[in-house]
Each structure stands twice: as C-alpha cells, then as structure tokens.
C-alpha cells in the first residue's frame, strides 16, 4: 500500500462549526480551494473533493483522531 501524503490545510469554520478546507500546502506549494465539489464521512475520516486554483482536482481527508490531513487522490486538469 502506498503511503498517503501528509499535507497542511487551512480551514474556514462554517456557521455550524464544521471546518471546510480553504487552502492547503503540498510541500512548499500552496493550492487555493476554488470549490468544494463533494464531501463525505467515513468511520474514521472526513473526505473533501476539491478543485484547486490551478484547475486540478484533489481528494483530501482529515483523520480526526490523529488530527492530520492527507492527500489521497490527485487529478491534473489544469
């Protein structure tokens, strides 16, 4: 199994207190979230499918127990 890439994510807390990713960093490269395309919950993670300001699509997830964000899927479109 390929290890997931740990990333740093900056979030915005919505009116219900849930956090939505606004930007994230892959190494030193910053990606602004243009749009959250989808979101879903799994037993141990929260997933977000987002489009970046570069036109690429990413699926990132948050591990609530470890309080860690990971990049799980990347699709170059831009």
Secondary structure, 3 states (H helix, E strand, C coil): CCCCEEEEEEEEECCCCCEEEEEEEECCEEEEEEEEEEEEECCCEEEEEEEECCCCEEEEEEECCCCEEEEEEEECCC
